[in-house]
Amino acid sequence: MSLQCGIVGLPNVGKSTLFNCLSNAKAQAANFPFCTIEPNVGVITVPDERLQKLTEIAKPQNIVPATVEIVDIAGLVKGASKGEGLGNQFLGNIKSTQAILHVLRCFEDDNIIHVDGSVNPIRDKEIIDTELQLKDLEAVENRLLRVQKQAKAGDKDAGKIADACEKYIAHLLQGLNARTMDSLTDEQKVLCEDLNLLTGKPVLYVCNVDEKSLITSNAWVDQIREMAATENADVLVICAAAEADIAELEDPEERAMFLNDLGMSESGVAKLIKAAYKMLNYITYFTVGEKEVRAWTITRGMKAPQAAAVIHTDFEKGFIRAEVIKYDDYLQYGTEAAIKEAGKLGVEGKEYIVKDGDCMHFRFNV
């Protein structure tokens, strides 16, 4: 299952520095706007201590972690919705992602130019929101014109979509994001999924701060937290400059000491990846064997056949049963033989809802 998050923000807020920390792909981090012209895509692993533990037990020939694709998207400016700057390209790149990591500058530094001349993360957030809302408004208005004609011809679904579009338009015109609208029926949400609204995507606000503010919060971060609460969105505080230093340390002990000095138990990058995973309601199950230990990404609530299809569609078509070992039982007993002897191997059918951390074997016949 592909997980793709887009890093967005105004120019010079720390997007590319953060991207460089996340990925081996190197975006150019320079002190001028639009240093990232083409979207850089980095494939990075999802930190998961459970995978390491299972690897120590099974000693496989191969290890495959879950991955996330991070897209570093060119900085947006006012007027992007009308094609200003790299507007159309920027908005198109966001549309292809499943979630947004919105980086906001929450630090002062006279050596780093702000595109608007001063630090004000709430203003910066509103600039990007406005451009995305305007683009969404254009998309919804175009859809409304089409479905109104279909509704007049007697199409019942078109009438429901038209009603939803009118609600979206009223909401967006208030300067509100589509993700905060709760007046649609479940049926309307399904019918309007293909709109793929930019402001409907889940968002994580990433406050880029100085090192001091990692320990003691600053007023800008407090403002962002207050704002995010109104959207039911999460906030992550990170120091991109410090993360760049951490990324340069290859020795685990040196890295641990550096993190300790910053008052951190794990890097901000690791927290960011985990937060993105959680934001999209994803969980992990594992397949464990001598040849390979692998982490598989699925959506929370998936049943066993759908989870099996992530490995291969034939697994779902010919699904017979799933053999399930709980992660904690794997740690306790160490081998499948011991797990079976202890009566801890579960045999589940088509209605079984896969849990985070399940270790699974699928039986199928095609």
Secondary structure as the mmCIF struct_conf table of DSSP 4:
data_model
#
loop_
_struct_conf.conf_type_id
_struct_conf.id
_struct_conf.beg_label_comp_id
_struct_conf.beg_label_asym_id
_struct_conf.beg_label_seq_id
_struct_conf.end_label_comp_id
_struct_conf.end_label_asym_id
_struct_conf.end_label_seq_id
STRN STRN1 GLN A 4 VAL A 8
BEND BEND1 LEU A 10 LEU A 10
TURN_TY1_P TURN_TY1_P1 PRO A 11 ASN A 12
BEND BEND2 VAL A 13 GLY A 14
HELX_RH_AL_P HELX_RH_AL_P1 LYS A 15 LEU A 22
BEND BEND3 ASN A 24 ALA A 25
BEND BEND4 ASN A 31 PHE A 32
TURN_TY1_P TURN_TY1_P2 PRO A 33 PHE A 34
BEND BEND5 GLU A 38 GLU A 38
HELX_LH_PP_P HELX_LH_PP_P1 PRO A 39 PRO A 39
STRN STRN2 ASN A 40 THR A 45
HELX_LH_PP_P HELX_LH_PP_P2 VAL A 46 PRO A 47
HELX_RH_AL_P HELX_RH_AL_P2 GLU A 49 ALA A 58
BEND BEND6 GLN A 61 GLN A 61
STRN STRN3 ASN A 62 VAL A 64
STRN STRN4 THR A 67 ASP A 72
HELX_LH_PP_P HELX_LH_PP_P3 ILE A 73 LEU A 76
TURN_TY1_P TURN_TY1_P3 LYS A 78 GLY A 79
HELX_RH_3T_P HELX_RH_3T_P1 ALA A 80 LYS A 82
TURN_TY1_P TURN_TY1_P4 GLY A 83 GLY A 83
TURN_TY1_P TURN_TY1_P5 GLY A 85 LEU A 86
HELX_RH_AL_P HELX_RH_AL_P3 GLY A 87 LYS A 95
TURN_TY1_P TURN_TY1_P6 SER A 96 SER A 96
BEND BEND7 GLN A 98 GLN A 98
STRN STRN5 ALA A 99 ARG A 105
TURN_TY1_P TURN_TY1_P7 ASP A 110 ASN A 111
BEND BEND8 ILE A 112 ILE A 112
TURN_TY1_P TURN_TY1_P8 VAL A 115 ASP A 116
BEND BEND9 GLY A 117 SER A 118
HELX_RH_AL_P HELX_RH_AL_P4 PRO A 121 LYS A 152
TURN_TY1_P TURN_TY1_P9 ALA A 153 GLY A 154
HELX_RH_AL_P HELX_RH_AL_P5 LYS A 156 LEU A 173
TURN_TY1_P TURN_TY1_P10 GLN A 174 GLY A 175
HELX_RH_3T_P HELX_RH_3T_P2 ALA A 178 THR A 180
BEND BEND10 LEU A 184 LEU A 184
HELX_RH_AL_P HELX_RH_AL_P6 ASP A 186 LEU A 191
TURN_TY1_P TURN_TY1_P11 CYS A 192 CYS A 192
HELX_RH_3T_P HELX_RH_3T_P3 GLU A 193 LEU A 195
HELX_RH_3T_P HELX_RH_3T_P4 LEU A 198 GLY A 200
BEND BEND11 LYS A 201 LYS A 201
STRN STRN6 VAL A 203 ASN A 208
TURN_TY1_P TURN_TY1_P12 GLU A 211 GLU A 211
HELX_RH_AL_P HELX_RH_AL_P7 LYS A 212 ILE A 215
BEND BEND12 THR A 216 THR A 216
HELX_RH_AL_P HELX_RH_AL_P8 ALA A 219 GLU A 231
TURN_TY1_P TURN_TY1_P13 ASN A 232 ASN A 232
STRN STRN7 ASP A 234 ILE A 238
HELX_RH_AL_P HELX_RH_AL_P9 ALA A 240 GLU A 248
BEND BEND13 ASP A 251 ASP A 251
HELX_RH_AL_P HELX_RH_AL_P10 PRO A 252 ASP A 261
TURN_TY1_P TURN_TY1_P14 LEU A 262 GLY A 263
BEND BEND14 SER A 265 GLU A 266
HELX_RH_AL_P HELX_RH_AL_P11 GLY A 268 MET A 279
TURN_TY1_P TURN_TY1_P15 LEU A 280 ASN A 281
STRN STRN8 TYR A 282 VAL A 288
BEND BEND15 GLU A 290 LYS A 291
STRN STRN9 GLU A 292 THR A 299
TURN_TY1_P TURN_TY1_P16 ARG A 300 GLY A 301
STRN STRN10 LYS A 303 LYS A 303
HELX_RH_AL_P HELX_RH_AL_P12 ALA A 304 ALA A 309
TURN_TY1_P TURN_TY1_P17 VAL A 310 ILE A 311
HELX_RH_AL_P HELX_RH_AL_P13 THR A 313 LYS A 317
TURN_TY1_P TURN_TY1_P18 GLY A 318 GLY A 318
STRN STRN11 PHE A 319 ILE A 325
HELX_RH_AL_P HELX_RH_AL_P14 TYR A 327 TYR A 333
BEND BEND16 THR A 335 THR A 335
HELX_RH_AL_P HELX_RH_AL_P15 GLU A 336 GLU A 341
TURN_TY1_P TURN_TY1_P19 ALA A 342 GLY A 343
STRN STRN12 GLY A 346 GLU A 348
TURN_TY1_P TURN_TY1_P20 LYS A 350 GLU A 351
HELX_LH_PP_P HELX_LH_PP_P4 TYR A 352 TYR A 352
STRN STRN13 ILE A 353 ILE A 353
HELX_LH_PP_P HELX_LH_PP_P5 VAL A 354 LYS A 355
TURN_TY1_P TURN_TY1_P21 ASP A 356 GLY A 357
STRN STRN14 CYS A 359 PHE A 364
#
